[in-house]
Every structure is written in C-alpha cells, then in structure tokens.
Amino acid sequence: MDAEEVQDPVPVIGRHHFEEAFASARRSVTIHDLHKFEEFRKKFDPVYAKKVGGAEAGPPKIDWPDEDKGQFDGNNDDDEDLYS
C-alpha cells in the first residue's frame, strides 16, 4: 500500500478536539492542594499577588480566536520555510 493511499483520520486538530478533551478532563489535584499552592504563590510571588489582588481565582478561561481557518490556508505564508 502506498503512502499516498492512506488518509489521515484527523488531518487538522481543531478547536472542537480541544473542547471535547476539556469536557471530559478532571482535576488531578484536590481543591485543598490548589488553595495551598495559591497561598504559597501569593506569598512568594509579589507580581502574581498584585495581579490576583487577594481574590479567589476561578477556573482558567481559554481565549479562543474567533476564526481559526486562517492559520491553515497557506496564503499568508510570507516566512521563509524552515526546511528549504
């Protein structure tokens, strides 16, 4: 079988792949451990303490781009190819 005949089942990893993975993901540490780390970080990282301002941080928010098709169209590839 030629390499050209085999189709890639996932040719491009898209946003929906990440959203599907995050939907079934669960935490690997307890809330207590997260709180201990948060307090440690506030104490020893003044930049972080100033940014958080003593408030409890919520779950991380992923700032997805509005449109992700532009990165794969190849029309805006002005950079020199790394391997050419």
C-alpha positions as CSV (number, residue, x, y, z in Angstrom):
1,M,0.0,0.0,0.0
2,D,1.4,3.4,-1.0
3,A,1.7,6.2,1.5
4,E,-0.4,8.4,-0.8
5,E,-3.4,6.0,-0.5
6,V,-3.6,6.2,3.3
7,Q,-5.7,9.1,4.5
8,D,-5.1,10.8,7.8
9,P,-8.2,10.4,10.0
10,V,-7.5,13.7,11.7
11,P,-5.8,16.0,9.1
12,V,-6.1,19.1,11.3
13,I,-6.6,19.4,15.0
14,G,-9.3,21.9,15.6
15,R,-11.0,23.8,18.4
16,H,-13.6,21.1,18.7
17,H,-11.0,18.5,19.5
18,F,-9.7,20.6,22.5
19,E,-13.3,21.3,23.7
20,E,-14.1,17.6,23.6
21,A,-10.9,16.8,25.6
22,F,-11.6,19.5,28.1
23,A,-15.2,18.4,28.6
24,S,-14.1,15.0,29.9
25,A,-10.9,16.2,31.8
26,R,-10.9,16.2,35.5
27,R,-8.6,17.7,38.1
28,S,-5.6,15.7,39.2
29,V,-5.2,17.7,42.5
30,T,-7.6,18.5,45.3
31,I,-9.1,21.8,46.0
32,H,-7.2,21.9,49.2
33,D,-3.9,21.5,47.4
34,L,-4.8,24.2,44.9
35,H,-5.6,26.6,47.8
36,K,-2.2,25.8,49.5
37,F,-0.4,26.5,46.2
38,E,-2.4,29.7,45.7
39,E,-1.4,31.0,49.2
40,F,2.2,30.0,48.6
41,R,2.3,31.8,45.3
42,K,0.7,34.9,46.7
43,K,3.3,35.0,49.5
44,F,6.4,34.4,47.4
45,D,5.4,36.0,44.0
46,P,4.6,39.7,44.5
47,V,3.7,40.2,40.8
48,Y,1.1,37.4,41.0
49,A,-0.2,38.6,44.3
50,K,-0.8,42.1,42.8
51,K,-2.5,40.7,39.8
52,V,-4.8,38.4,41.7
53,G,-5.4,41.1,44.4
54,G,-6.3,38.6,47.0
55,A,-9.4,37.3,45.2
56,E,-10.0,33.7,44.6
57,A,-9.1,32.8,41.0
58,G,-11.8,31.0,39.0
59,P,-11.2,28.2,36.5
60,P,-8.9,29.1,33.7
61,K,-10.5,30.8,30.7
62,I,-9.3,29.8,27.3
63,D,-9.4,32.8,24.9
64,W,-10.2,31.0,21.6
65,P,-9.7,33.0,18.4
66,D,-13.0,33.8,16.6
67,E,-11.8,32.2,13.3
68,D,-9.2,29.5,13.1
69,K,-9.2,28.7,9.4
70,G,-6.7,31.5,8.5
71,Q,-3.8,29.7,10.0
72,F,-4.1,26.8,7.6
73,D,-4.9,28.5,4.3
74,G,-1.3,29.0,3.2
75,N,-2.0,32.3,1.6
76,N,-0.3,34.3,4.3
77,D,2.9,32.3,4.4
78,D,5.4,35.1,4.0
79,D,8.0,33.5,6.2
80,E,10.8,31.5,4.7
81,D,10.3,27.8,5.1
82,L,12.4,26.4,7.9
83,Y,13.5,23.3,5.9
84,S,14.1,24.8,2.4
